[in-house]
């Protein structure tokens, strides 16, 4: 952790869980966001951050359903400088959330929705979609937009074991699993680059 997540006293409901305050009048305009998270009240889990090679940079345990604050807090508290691109399922909602809280930190960051998830964002602007920019930027065309989905699906392997562990042990178990996962991914990548 580089810095703590600050509180924003002038922002209503900033200190409460999102699912209890998210309404269709929040202003982000994303129907998919509310259909998936606002109404169903998902339970907690892991929030992992992946690079485009499916290598996990880090994770944290989230007590309730994933919300914008989980992504914001993970990035702001652990990154010395915000990434240039953030590819996220709900980038349409995450961008204004981050910019309203820490504009200076996120001023050069593009928040993009990957190809797989963009089909469900029918009311969102095409400026939120990675494929819009990939048409003109060859570097973005080469990005593996499903890397995070592949990485997250790997965590299914440990889900059952985690149900029977205390929080402390489950964090150590996930950390160990991801260290092994990352090592295998790096070895495969080095072999690919060498060959």
LOMI-898632 format. One record per residue: residue in one letter; x, y, z of N, C-alpha, C in turn. Coordinates in Angstrom, 1 decimal, decimal comma. Atoms other than C-alpha are relative to their C-alpha. Layout:
<pt 'A'; <X; Y; Z>; <X; Y; Z>; <X; Y; Z>>
...
end
This chain:
<pt 'X'; <0,9; -1,2; 0,0>; <0,0; 0,0; 0,0>; <0,9; 1,2; 0,0>>
<pt 'X'; <-0,8; -1,3; 0,1>; <1,4; 3,4; -1,1>; <-0,7; 1,1; 0,8>>
<pt 'X'; <0,8; -1,0; -0,7>; <-1,4; 5,5; 0,3>; <-1,3; -0,5; 0,4>>
<pt 'X'; <1,3; 0,4; -0,4>; <-4,7; 5,2; 2,1>; <-1,1; 0,6; -0,9>>
<pt 'X'; <1,1; -0,6; 0,7>; <-8,0; 5,7; 0,4>; <-0,6; 1,2; 0,9>>
<pt 'X'; <0,6; -1,1; -0,8>; <-9,2; 9,2; 1,5>; <-1,5; -0,1; 0,1>>
<pt 'X'; <1,4; -0,2; -0,1>; <-12,7; 10,0; 2,6>; <-0,4; 1,3; -0,7>>
<pt 'X'; <0,4; -1,2; 0,8>; <-14,7; 12,5; 0,6>; <-1,3; 0,5; 0,7>>
<pt 'X'; <1,2; -0,4; -0,8>; <-17,1; 14,2; 3,1>; <-1,1; 0,7; -0,8>>
<pt 'X'; <1,0; -0,8; 0,8>; <-18,8; 16,4; 0,5>; <-0,7; -0,9; -1,1>>
<pt 'X'; <0,7; 0,9; 0,9>; <-19,8; 13,3; -1,6>; <-1,0; -0,8; 0,8>>
<pt 'X'; <0,9; 0,8; -0,8>; <-23,0; 11,8; -0,3>; <0,1; -1,5; -0,2>>
<pt 'X'; <-0,1; 1,5; 0,0>; <-22,9; 8,1; 0,5>; <1,3; -0,6; -0,3>>
<pt 'X'; <-1,3; 0,5; 0,4>; <-19,2; 7,8; -0,2>; <0,5; -1,0; 1,0>>
<pt 'X'; <-0,5; 0,9; -1,1>; <-18,6; 5,9; 3,1>; <-0,9; -1,3; 0,1>>
<pt 'X'; <0,9; 1,1; -0,1>; <-21,5; 3,4; 2,5>; <0,2; -1,0; -1,1>>
<pt 'X'; <0,0; 1,0; 1,1>; <-21,7; 0,2; 0,5>; <-0,8; 0,4; -1,2>>
<pt 'X'; <0,7; -0,5; 1,2>; <-22,7; 1,0; -3,1>; <-1,4; -0,6; -0,2>>
<pt 'X'; <1,3; 0,7; 0,3>; <-25,5; -1,6; -3,4>; <-1,1; 0,6; 0,8>>
<pt 'X'; <1,1; -0,6; -0,8>; <-27,4; 0,2; -0,7>; <-0,4; 1,4; -0,4>>
<pt 'X'; <0,3; -1,4; 0,4>; <-27,3; 3,6; -2,4>; <-0,1; 0,1; -1,5>>
<pt 'X'; <0,1; -0,1; 1,4>; <-27,2; 2,8; -6,1>; <-1,4; 0,0; -0,5>>
<pt 'X'; <1,3; -0,1; 0,6>; <-30,3; 3,9; -7,9>; <0,1; 0,2; -1,5>>
<pt 'X'; <0,0; -0,3; 1,4>; <-31,3; 4,3; -11,5>; <0,2; 1,5; -0,3>>
<pt 'X'; <-0,2; -1,4; 0,2>; <-31,0; 8,0; -10,9>; <1,4; 0,5; 0,4>>
<pt 'X'; <-1,3; -0,3; -0,4>; <-27,3; 7,9; -10,0>; <0,7; 0,9; -1,1>>
<pt 'X'; <-0,5; -0,8; 1,0>; <-26,5; 9,5; -13,3>; <1,0; -0,6; -1,0>>
<pt 'X'; <-1,0; 0,6; 1,0>; <-24,1; 7,0; -15,0>; <-0,7; -0,5; -1,2>>
<pt 'X'; <0,7; 0,4; 1,1>; <-26,8; 5,8; -17,3>; <0,2; -1,4; -0,6>>
<pt 'X'; <-0,3; 1,3; 0,5>; <-25,6; 2,3; -17,6>; <-1,0; -1,0; 0,5>>
<pt 'X'; <1,0; 1,0; -0,5>; <-28,5; -0,2; -17,5>; <0,6; -1,3; 0,4>>
<pt 'X'; <-0,6; 1,3; -0,3>; <-26,2; -3,2; -17,4>; <0,6; 0,0; 1,4>>
<pt 'X'; <-0,5; -0,1; -1,4>; <-24,5; -1,9; -14,2>; <-1,1; -0,3; 1,0>>
<pt 'X'; <1,1; 0,1; -0,9>; <-27,8; -1,7; -12,4>; <-0,6; -1,4; 0,0>>
<pt 'X'; <0,6; 1,4; 0,2>; <-29,2; -5,0; -13,8>; <0,9; -1,0; 0,7>>
<pt 'X'; <-0,9; 1,0; -0,5>; <-26,1; -6,9; -12,7>; <0,3; 0,2; 1,5>>
<pt 'X'; <-0,5; -0,2; -1,4>; <-25,0; -5,3; -9,4>; <-1,0; 0,7; 0,9>>
<pt 'X'; <0,8; -0,8; -0,9>; <-27,5; -2,8; -8,1>; <-1,2; -0,8; 0,5>>
<pt 'X'; <1,2; 0,7; -0,4>; <-30,5; -5,1; -7,9>; <0,2; -1,4; 0,6>>
<pt 'X'; <-0,1; 1,4; -0,4>; <-29,1; -8,6; -7,3>; <0,8; -0,1; 1,4>>
<pt 'X'; <-0,6; 0,0; -1,3>; <-27,0; -7,6; -4,2>; <1,0; -1,2; 0,1>>
<pt 'X'; <-1,0; 1,1; 0,0>; <-24,0; -9,9; -5,0>; <0,7; 0,0; 1,3>>
<pt 'X'; <-0,8; 0,2; -1,2>; <-22,0; -11,3; -2,1>; <1,5; 0,3; -0,3>>
<pt 'X'; <-1,4; -0,3; 0,2>; <-18,3; -10,7; -1,6>; <0,8; -1,0; -0,7>>
<pt 'X'; <-0,8; 0,9; 0,8>; <-15,4; -12,4; -3,2>; <1,4; 0,6; -0,1>>
<pt 'X'; <-1,3; -0,5; 0,2>; <-12,0; -11,5; -4,6>; <0,0; 1,0; -1,2>>
<pt 'X'; <-0,2; -0,9; 1,1>; <-11,1; -8,5; -6,7>; <1,5; -0,1; -0,4>>
<pt 'X'; <-1,4; 0,2; 0,5>; <-8,0; -9,3; -8,8>; <0,3; 1,0; -1,2>>
<pt 'X'; <-0,4; -0,9; 1,1>; <-6,1; -7,0; -11,1>; <1,0; -0,8; -0,9>>
<pt 'X'; <-0,7; 0,8; 0,9>; <-4,6; -8,7; -14,2>; <0,7; 0,9; -1,1>>
<pt 'X'; <-0,6; -0,6; 1,2>; <-2,2; -7,6; -16,9>; <-0,5; -0,7; -1,3>>
<pt 'X'; <0,5; 0,6; 1,3>; <-2,8; -8,4; -20,6>; <0,5; -1,4; -0,3>>
<pt 'X'; <-0,5; 1,3; 0,1>; <-0,8; -11,6; -20,2>; <-0,5; -1,0; 1,0>>
<pt 'X'; <0,7; 0,8; -1,0>; <-3,1; -13,0; -17,5>; <0,9; -0,2; 1,2>>
<pt 'X'; <-0,8; 0,0; -1,2>; <-0,5; -12,3; -14,8>; <-0,7; 0,9; 1,1>>
<pt 'X'; <0,7; -0,8; -1,0>; <-2,1; -11,1; -11,5>; <1,0; 0,9; 0,7>>
<pt 'X'; <-0,8; -1,0; -0,7>; <-0,7; -7,9; -10,1>; <-0,3; 0,0; 1,5>>
<pt 'X'; <0,4; 0,0; -1,4>; <-2,6; -8,2; -6,9>; <-1,5; -0,3; 0,1>>
<pt 'X'; <1,4; 0,2; -0,2>; <-5,9; -8,9; -5,3>; <-0,4; 0,5; 1,4>>
<pt 'X'; <0,4; -0,3; -1,4>; <-8,0; -7,9; -2,3>; <-1,4; -0,7; 0,2>>
<pt 'X'; <1,3; 0,7; -0,4>; <-11,0; -9,5; -0,5>; <-1,0; 1,1; 0,1>>
<pt 'X'; <1,1; -0,9; -0,1>; <-14,3; -7,7; -0,9>; <-1,1; -0,6; 0,8>>
<pt 'X'; <1,0; 0,6; -0,9>; <-16,9; -8,2; 1,8>; <-1,4; -0,1; -0,6>>
<pt 'X'; <1,4; 0,1; 0,6>; <-20,0; -7,4; -0,3>; <0,2; 0,0; -1,5>>
<pt 'X'; <-0,1; 0,1; 1,5>; <-20,8; -7,3; -4,0>; <1,0; 1,1; -0,5>>
<pt 'X'; <-1,0; -0,9; 0,6>; <-18,1; -5,7; -6,2>; <-0,7; 1,3; -0,4>>
<pt 'X'; <0,5; -1,3; 0,4>; <-18,6; -2,0; -6,8>; <1,2; 0,9; -0,5>>
<pt 'X'; <-1,0; -0,9; 0,6>; <-16,8; 1,0; -8,2>; <1,1; 0,3; 1,0>>
<pt 'X'; <-1,0; -0,3; -1,1>; <-15,1; 1,7; -4,8>; <1,1; -1,0; 0,1>>
<pt 'X'; <-1,0; 1,1; -0,1>; <-13,3; -1,7; -4,9>; <1,1; 0,3; -1,0>>
<pt 'X'; <-1,0; -0,2; 1,0>; <-11,6; -0,9; -8,2>; <0,8; 1,3; 0,3>>
<pt 'X'; <-0,7; -1,2; -0,3>; <-10,9; 2,7; -7,3>; <1,0; -0,1; 1,2>>
<pt 'X'; <-0,9; 0,1; -1,1>; <-9,4; 1,9; -3,9>; <1,2; -0,9; -0,3>>
<pt 'X'; <-1,2; 0,9; 0,4>; <-7,2; -0,9; -5,3>; <1,0; 0,8; -0,8>>
<pt 'X'; <-0,9; -0,8; 0,9>; <-5,8; 1,4; -8,0>; <0,7; 1,1; 0,8>>
<pt 'X'; <-0,5; -1,2; -0,6>; <-5,4; 4,5; -5,9>; <0,9; -0,3; 1,2>>
<pt 'X'; <-0,9; 0,3; -1,2>; <-3,9; 2,9; -2,8>; <1,3; -0,8; -0,4>>
<pt 'X'; <-1,2; 0,9; 0,3>; <-1,4; 0,6; -4,6>; <0,8; 0,4; -1,2>>
<pt 'X'; <-0,8; -0,4; 1,2>; <-0,3; 2,3; -7,8>; <0,7; 1,4; 0,2>>
<pt 'X'; <-0,6; -1,3; -0,1>; <2,3; 5,1; -7,7>; <-0,5; 1,0; -1,0>>
<pt 'X'; <0,5; -0,8; 1,1>; <0,9; 6,4; -11,0>; <-1,1; -0,9; -0,6>>
<pt 'X'; <1,1; 0,8; 0,6>; <-2,4; 5,4; -12,6>; <0,4; -0,6; -1,3>>
<pt 'X'; <-0,3; 0,6; 1,3>; <-2,2; 3,0; -15,5>; <-0,6; 0,9; -1,2>>
<pt 'X'; <0,5; -0,8; 1,2>; <-2,7; 4,5; -19,0>; <-1,3; -0,5; -0,5>>
<pt 'X'; <1,3; 0,7; 0,4>; <-5,5; 2,0; -19,8>; <-0,5; -0,8; 1,1>>
<pt 'X'; <0,6; 0,9; -0,9>; <-7,9; 0,3; -17,5>; <-1,2; -0,6; -0,7>>
<pt 'X'; <1,0; 0,8; 0,7>; <-10,0; -2,4; -19,1>; <-0,8; -0,7; 1,0>>
<pt 'X'; <0,8; 0,5; -1,1>; <-12,9; -3,2; -16,9>; <-1,5; -0,2; -0,4>>
<pt 'X'; <1,4; 0,3; 0,4>; <-16,5; -4,6; -17,2>; <-0,8; 1,2; 0,1>>
<pt 'X'; <0,8; -1,2; -0,2>; <-18,0; -1,4; -15,9>; <0,8; 1,3; -0,1>>
<pt 'X'; <-0,9; -1,2; 0,1>; <-15,5; 1,2; -17,1>; <-0,9; 1,3; -0,1>>
<pt 'X'; <0,9; -1,1; 0,2>; <-18,5; 3,4; -18,0>; <-0,3; 0,7; 1,3>>
<pt 'X'; <0,4; -0,5; -1,3>; <-19,3; 3,8; -14,3>; <1,3; 0,3; 0,8>>
<pt 'X'; <-1,3; -0,2; -0,8>; <-15,7; 3,6; -12,9>; <0,6; 1,3; -0,4>>
<pt 'X'; <-0,7; -1,2; 0,4>; <-14,4; 6,5; -14,9>; <-0,5; 1,2; 0,7>>
<pt 'X'; <0,4; -1,2; -0,7>; <-16,6; 9,2; -13,5>; <0,2; -0,1; 1,5>>
<pt 'X'; <-0,2; 0,2; -1,4>; <-16,3; 7,7; -10,1>; <1,4; 0,4; 0,4>>
<pt 'X'; <-1,4; -0,3; -0,3>; <-12,5; 7,9; -10,2>; <0,3; 1,5; -0,2>>
<pt 'X'; <-0,3; -1,4; 0,3>; <-12,4; 11,3; -11,8>; <-0,6; 1,0; 1,0>>
<pt 'X'; <0,6; -0,8; -1,0>; <-14,8; 12,8; -9,3>; <0,8; 0,0; 1,3>>
<pt 'X'; <-0,7; 0,1; -1,3>; <-12,6; 11,7; -6,4>; <1,5; 0,4; -0,2>>
<pt 'X'; <-1,4; -0,3; 0,1>; <-9,0; 11,9; -7,7>; <0,3; 0,3; -1,5>>
<pt 'X'; <-0,2; -0,4; 1,4>; <-8,9; 13,7; -11,1>; <1,5; 0,1; -0,3>>
<pt 'X'; <-1,4; -0,2; 0,3>; <-5,2; 14,6; -10,9>; <0,7; -1,4; -0,2>>
<pt 'X'; <-0,6; 1,3; 0,1>; <-4,3; 10,9; -10,3>; <-0,4; -0,7; -1,3>>
<pt 'X'; <0,5; 0,8; 1,1>; <-6,5; 9,5; -13,1>; <-0,1; 0,9; -1,3>>
<pt 'X'; <0,2; -0,9; 1,2>; <-6,2; 12,5; -15,6>; <0,4; -0,6; -1,3>>
<pt 'X'; <-0,5; 0,6; 1,3>; <-4,3; 10,5; -18,2>; <-0,4; -1,4; -0,2>>
<pt 'X'; <0,4; 1,4; 0,1>; <-6,1; 7,2; -17,8>; <-1,3; -0,1; -0,9>>
<pt 'X'; <1,1; 0,3; 0,8>; <-8,5; 5,8; -20,4>; <-0,7; -1,2; 0,6>>
<pt 'X'; <0,8; 1,1; -0,6>; <-11,3; 3,6; -18,9>; <-0,8; -0,6; -1,2>>
<pt 'X'; <0,6; 0,7; 1,2>; <-12,4; 1,0; -21,5>; <-0,7; -1,3; 0,4>>
<pt 'X'; <0,7; 1,2; -0,2>; <-14,9; -1,8; -21,6>; <0,5; -1,0; -1,1>>
<pt 'X'; <-0,6; 1,0; 0,9>; <-13,5; -5,0; -23,2>; <-1,1; -0,5; -1,0>>
<pt 'X'; <0,9; 0,4; 1,1>; <-15,1; -6,5; -26,3>; <-1,1; -1,0; 0,5>>
<pt 'X'; <1,0; 1,0; -0,5>; <-16,8; -9,4; -24,5>; <-1,1; 0,7; 0,8>>
<pt 'X'; <1,0; -0,6; -0,8>; <-18,7; -7,1; -22,1>; <-0,7; 1,2; -0,7>>
<pt 'X'; <0,6; -1,2; 0,6>; <-19,4; -4,2; -24,4>; <-1,4; -0,2; -0,7>>
<pt 'X'; <1,3; 0,3; 0,6>; <-22,3; -6,0; -26,1>; <-1,2; 0,3; 0,9>>
<pt 'X'; <1,1; -0,2; -1,0>; <-24,4; -5,6; -22,9>; <-0,2; 1,4; 0,4>>
<pt 'X'; <0,1; -1,4; -0,4>; <-23,8; -1,9; -22,6>; <-0,6; 0,8; -1,1>>
<pt 'X'; <0,7; -0,6; 1,2>; <-26,4; -0,8; -25,1>; <-0,3; 1,5; 0,2>>
<pt 'X'; <0,2; -1,4; -0,2>; <-27,0; 2,6; -23,5>; <1,2; 0,9; 0,2>>
<pt 'X'; <-1,3; -0,7; -0,3>; <-23,3; 3,5; -23,0>; <0,5; 0,5; -1,3>>
<pt 'X'; <-0,6; -0,6; 1,2>; <-21,4; 5,7; -25,4>; <1,1; -0,9; -0,5>>
<pt 'X'; <-1,1; 0,8; 0,7>; <-19,0; 4,0; -27,9>; <1,4; 0,5; 0,5>>
<pt 'X'; <-1,3; -0,5; -0,5>; <-16,3; 6,2; -26,3>; <0,5; -0,8; 1,2>>
<pt 'X'; <-0,4; 0,9; -1,1>; <-16,3; 3,6; -23,4>; <0,6; -1,3; -0,5>>
<pt 'X'; <-0,4; 1,3; 0,5>; <-15,5; 0,7; -25,7>; <1,4; 0,0; -0,6>>
<pt 'X'; <-1,3; 0,1; 0,4>; <-12,0; -0,5; -26,3>; <0,1; -0,2; -1,6>>
<pt 'X'; <0,0; 0,2; 1,5>; <-12,9; -1,6; -29,9>; <-0,1; 1,3; -0,8>>
<pt 'X'; <0,1; -1,3; 0,7>; <-13,7; 2,0; -30,8>; <1,4; 0,6; -0,2>>
<pt 'X'; <-1,4; -0,6; 0,1>; <-10,1; 3,1; -30,1>; <0,9; -1,0; -0,8>>
<pt 'X'; <-0,9; 1,0; 0,6>; <-8,6; -0,2; -31,4>; <0,0; 0,1; -1,6>>
<pt 'X'; <0,1; -0,2; 1,4>; <-9,8; 0,7; -34,9>; <1,2; 0,9; -0,5>>
<pt 'X'; <-1,0; -1,0; 0,4>; <-7,2; 3,6; -35,0>; <1,3; -0,2; 0,7>>
<pt 'X'; <-1,3; 0,2; -0,8>; <-4,5; 2,4; -32,5>; <0,4; -1,4; -0,1>>
<pt 'X'; <-0,5; 1,4; 0,1>; <-2,5; -0,7; -33,5>; <0,4; -0,6; 1,3>>
<pt 'X'; <-0,4; 0,6; -1,3>; <-1,2; -1,1; -29,9>; <-1,2; -0,5; 0,7>>
<pt 'X'; <1,2; 0,5; -0,7>; <-4,8; -1,4; -28,6>; <-0,6; -1,2; -0,7>>
<pt 'X'; <0,5; 1,2; 0,8>; <-5,6; -3,9; -31,4>; <0,6; -1,3; 0,5>>
<pt 'X'; <-0,7; 1,2; -0,4>; <-3,0; -6,3; -30,0>; <-0,3; -0,4; 1,5>>
<pt 'X'; <0,2; 0,2; -1,4>; <-4,3; -6,1; -26,4>; <-1,0; -1,2; 0,1>>
<pt 'X'; <0,9; 1,2; -0,3>; <-5,8; -9,4; -25,1>; <-1,0; 0,5; 1,0>>
<pt 'X'; <1,1; -0,6; -0,9>; <-9,1; -8,0; -23,7>; <-0,6; -1,1; 0,9>>
<pt 'X'; <0,6; 1,1; -0,9>; <-10,1; -11,4; -22,2>; <1,0; -0,5; 1,0>>
<pt 'X'; <-1,0; 0,5; -1,0>; <-7,0; -11,7; -20,0>; <-0,5; -0,1; 1,4>>
<pt 'X'; <0,5; -0,1; -1,3>; <-8,8; -10,7; -16,9>; <-1,1; -1,1; 0,2>>
<pt 'X'; <1,0; 1,1; -0,1>; <-11,7; -13,1; -17,6>; <0,7; -1,4; 0,1>>
<pt 'X'; <-0,7; 1,3; 0,0>; <-9,2; -16,0; -18,2>; <0,6; -0,1; 1,4>>
<pt 'X'; <-0,6; 0,0; -1,4>; <-7,4; -15,1; -14,9>; <-1,0; -0,2; 1,1>>
<pt 'X'; <1,0; 0,2; -1,0>; <-10,6; -14,8; -12,9>; <-0,6; -1,4; -0,1>>
<pt 'X'; <0,5; 1,3; 0,1>; <-11,8; -18,1; -14,3>; <0,9; -1,0; 0,7>>
<pt 'X'; <-0,9; 0,9; -0,7>; <-8,7; -19,7; -12,9>; <-0,2; -0,1; 1,5>>
<pt 'X'; <0,3; 0,0; -1,4>; <-9,8; -18,7; -9,4>; <-1,1; -0,9; 0,4>>
<pt 'X'; <1,0; 1,0; -0,3>; <-12,7; -21,1; -9,7>; <0,6; -1,2; 0,5>>
<pt 'X'; <-0,7; 1,3; -0,4>; <-10,2; -23,9; -9,1>; <0,1; 0,0; 1,6>>
<pt 'X'; <-0,2; 0,0; -1,4>; <-9,8; -22,7; -5,5>; <-1,2; 0,4; 0,8>>
<pt 'X'; <1,2; -0,5; -0,7>; <-13,3; -21,5; -4,7>; <-0,5; -1,0; 1,1>>
<pt 'X'; <0,6; 0,9; -0,9>; <-14,5; -24,7; -3,0>; <0,9; -0,1; 1,3>>
<pt 'X'; <-1,0; 0,1; -1,1>; <-11,3; -24,9; -0,8>; <-0,2; 1,2; 0,9>>
<pt 'X'; <0,1; -1,2; -0,8>; <-11,8; -21,3; 0,3>; <-1,2; 0,0; 0,9>>
<pt 'X'; <1,2; 0,0; -0,8>; <-15,2; -21,9; 1,6>; <0,2; -0,6; 1,4>>
<pt 'X'; <-0,2; 0,6; -1,3>; <-13,8; -24,0; 4,5>; <1,2; 0,5; 0,7>>
<pt 'X'; <-1,2; -0,6; -0,6>; <-11,0; -21,7; 5,5>; <-0,4; 1,3; 0,7>>
<pt 'X'; <0,2; -1,3; -0,6>; <-10,8; -18,7; 7,8>; <0,5; 1,1; -1,0>>
<pt 'X'; <-0,4; -1,1; 0,9>; <-10,2; -15,3; 6,2>; <1,5; 0,0; -0,2>>
<pt 'X'; <-1,5; 0,0; 0,0>; <-6,5; -15,3; 7,2>; <0,6; -1,1; -0,9>>
<pt 'X'; <-0,6; 1,1; 0,7>; <-5,8; -18,7; 5,8>; <-0,4; 0,0; -1,5>>
<pt 'X'; <0,5; -0,1; 1,4>; <-7,9; -18,1; 2,6>; <0,9; 1,0; -0,8>>
<pt 'X'; <-0,8; -1,0; 0,7>; <-5,8; -15,0; 1,8>; <1,4; -0,6; -0,3>>
<pt 'X'; <-1,3; 0,7; 0,3>; <-2,6; -17,0; 2,2>; <-0,1; -1,0; -1,1>>
<pt 'X'; <0,2; 1,1; 1,0>; <-4,0; -19,8; 0,1>; <-0,1; 0,7; -1,4>>
<pt 'X'; <0,1; -0,7; 1,3>; <-5,0; -17,4; -2,7>; <1,3; 0,6; -0,5>>
<pt 'X'; <-1,3; -0,6; 0,4>; <-1,7; -15,6; -2,6>; <0,9; -1,0; -0,5>>
<pt 'X'; <-0,9; 1,1; 0,4>; <0,2; -18,9; -2,9>; <-0,5; -0,5; -1,4>>
<pt 'X'; <0,5; 0,4; 1,3>; <-2,1; -20,0; -5,8>; <0,4; 0,9; -1,1>>
<pt 'X'; <-0,3; -1,0; 1,0>; <-1,6; -16,8; -7,6>; <1,5; 0,2; -0,3>>
<pt 'X'; <-1,5; 0,0; 0,2>; <2,2; -16,9; -7,1>; <0,4; -1,1; -1,0>>
<pt 'X'; <-0,3; 1,1; 0,9>; <2,3; -20,3; -8,7>; <-0,5; 0,3; -1,4>>
<pt 'X'; <0,6; -0,3; 1,2>; <-0,1; -19,2; -11,4>; <0,9; 1,0; -0,8>>
<pt 'X'; <-0,9; -1,0; 0,6>; <2,1; -16,1; -12,2>; <1,3; -0,6; -0,5>>
<pt 'X'; <-1,3; 0,7; 0,4>; <5,3; -18,2; -12,3>; <-0,2; -0,8; -1,2>>
<pt 'X'; <0,3; 0,8; 1,2>; <3,8; -20,6; -14,8>; <-0,2; 0,8; -1,2>>
<pt 'X'; <0,3; -0,9; 1,1>; <2,5; -17,8; -16,9>; <1,2; 0,7; -0,5>>
<pt 'X'; <-1,2; -0,7; 0,4>; <5,8; -16,0; -16,9>; <1,0; -1,0; -0,7>>
<pt 'X'; <-0,8; 1,0; 0,7>; <7,7; -19,2; -17,8>; <-0,5; -0,3; -1,4>>
<pt 'X'; <0,5; 0,2; 1,4>; <5,4; -19,8; -20,8>; <0,2; 1,2; -0,9>>
<pt 'X'; <-0,3; -1,2; 0,8>; <5,8; -16,2; -21,9>; <1,4; 0,1; -0,4>>
<pt 'X'; <-1,4; 0,0; 0,3>; <9,6; -16,4; -21,6>; <0,3; -1,0; -1,1>>
<pt 'X'; <-0,3; 1,0; 1,0>; <9,6; -19,6; -23,7>; <-0,5; 0,5; -1,4>>
<pt 'X'; <0,6; -0,5; 1,2>; <7,3; -18,0; -26,3>; <0,9; 1,1; -0,6>>
<pt 'X'; <-0,9; -1,1; 0,5>; <9,6; -14,9; -26,5>; <1,4; -0,5; -0,5>>
<pt 'X'; <-1,3; 0,6; 0,4>; <12,8; -17,0; -26,7>; <-0,1; -0,8; -1,3>>
<pt 'X'; <0,1; 0,9; 1,2>; <11,4; -19,3; -29,4>; <-0,4; 0,7; -1,2>>
end
